[in-house]
Amino acid sequence: EFWSVFVRDFSATYIRNHSPQEIEHKVLLGIPADMCFAIYSSMLNIPATVESHTYESLVRKAKLAKFEGGTKPDSDPADRIELSEVYWYCLKGNVHVASQVTGLLSPALIENFARILQLAEGISKHDALAILFKITERLATISKAGFKYKGSRCLEDFASEQFLHVTKQGINILAFFDTAFERFTEESMEKNILLNLFNMVLLEGPDYLLRLLCSAFERQKDRVLSLDGDALKEYIFSEEFFSAIDSETLEKSLNVDFPIIKYENEYSFMNSNSISGNDNEISNLQEANQELTLKLEGLKEKFVQLQITHEEIFGQNSEYASKLAHAREEKASLLIRKANLQQKYNQLTMQDNLSNTIKANKDISMENQNLEQQIEVMKKKVEAK
């Protein structure tokens, strides 16, 4: 009767008139299998579901994509189930998981959710796909840093002795929350515990895990305080710590009522101050960047001018080298021509000298003959007298 009223309470009147603890206790008692999807739809506000034949078509396409996909990436879990393969196929067009996800999501957490939905009675495969998409959509918008801060503050306030002991050992408690969600939803827990935990997360969101974590640290207080150093770190990060969560731990988690709004305001305030400080630093960096940008532009202009000058000098050098080579060739040609002309000149000079000598000899010979004739004439005249 309670769940029938809960599902039909569209105005939330029933929920407002009853304490949250009463509803939480009902959830831990279990959700009827025949109303499971209706209750999940009410909790998650699922407007529509996937038709059965549509889901089967997606299964075939996912299997085909897996067959054609070749080598499996390292980010894929070793043993994937059908629901998660269909989920990834719908999300990104193939069955391989994304290397990075947003918010609180991780490939391992999505795989865990798919396995839990497989365990839930009264949930068909196509309805499970709609639930998986809705819950991952919600978790993708939650800040992981904010979640880790709230978890740390929750432990500090409600399991202070254990929190102090862990931090004194030099253990980074924030690192514990990096995989806490995945560890809380692993198959190592009993089926009923796992389903009840999942139901509480659907009802209250991931902040319920922080209440459960405080309850788990309180339940295992003696064991936590008895360990030191690496032994303590190994224990709180081990499967043994998480698998020790039982129905009593879930019941006691309902008594943890931490001021979530206070923690969120603290985180927002710190984050805003950090952002404000970062804004000043960013402004300084932007100014420095502008100055460096101007200097860089000036250097670029100088470089361009130097490049142009270099090209001009290089061009002139090529031109001068070409002219010099041409001049050298012309000089060599002229030297050869000069040598030839000199040789010809020498030859011509020798011939002229020889001709002149011969002519002079002839002239002298003729003069000698004339003189001889004159002498003969004179002799004859002398002899005649």
Stockholm file with secondary structure:
# STOCKHOLM 1.0

chainA/1-385         EFWSVFVRDFSATYIRNHSPQEIEHKVLLGIPADMCFAIYSSMLNIPATVESHTYESLVRKAKLAKFEGGTKPDSDPADRIELSEVYWYCLKGNVHVASQVTGLLSPALIENFARILQLAEGISKHDALAILFKITERLATISKAGFKYKGSRCLEDFASEQFLHVTKQGINILAFFDTAFERFTEESMEKNILLNLFNMVLLEGPDYLLRLLCSAFERQKDRVLSLDGDALKEYIFSEEFFSAIDSETLEKSLNVDFPIIKYENEYSFMNSNSISGNDNEISNLQEANQELTLKLEGLKEKFVQLQITHEEIFGQNSEYASKLAHAREEKASLLIRKANLQQKYNQLTMQDNLSNTIKANKDISMENQNLEQQIEVMKKKVEAK
#=GR chainA/1-385 SS CHHHHHHHCTTCHHHHHSCHHHHHHHHHHCCCGGGHHHHHHHHHTCCCCCCHHHHHHHHHHHHHHHHHTCSCCTTSCSSCCHHHHHHHHHHHSSSSCCSCCCTTCCHHHHHHHHHHHHHSTTCCHHHHHHHHHHHHHHHTTSCHHHHHHHHHHHHHHHSHHHHHHHHHTTCCHHHHTTSHHHHHTSTTSCHHHHHHHHHHHHHHCTHHHHHHHHHHHHHTHHHHHHCCHHHHHHHHTSHHHHHTCCHHHHHHHTTCCCCHHHHHHHHHHHHHHHHHHHHHHHHHHHHHHHHHHHHHHHHHHHHHHHHHHHHHHHHHHHHHHHHHHHHHHHHHHHHHHHHHHHHHHHHHHHHHHHHHHHHHHHHHHHHHHHHHHHHHHHHHHHHHC
#=GC SS_cons         CHHHHHHHCTTCHHHHHSCHHHHHHHHHHCCCGGGHHHHHHHHHTCCCCCCHHHHHHHHHHHHHHHHHTCSCCTTSCSSCCHHHHHHHHHHHSSSSCCSCCCTTCCHHHHHHHHHHHHHSTTCCHHHHHHHHHHHHHHHTTSCHHHHHHHHHHHHHHHSHHHHHHHHHTTCCHHHHTTSHHHHHTSTTSCHHHHHHHHHHHHHHCTHHHHHHHHHHHHHTHHHHHHCCHHHHHHHHTSHHHHHTCCHHHHHHHTTCCCCHHHHHHHHHHHHHHHHHHHHHHHHHHHHHHHHHHHHHHHHHHHHHHHHHHHHHHHHHHHHHHHHHHHHHHHHHHHHHHHHHHHHHHHHHHHHHHHHHHHHHHHHHHHHHHHHHHHHHHHHHHHHHC
//
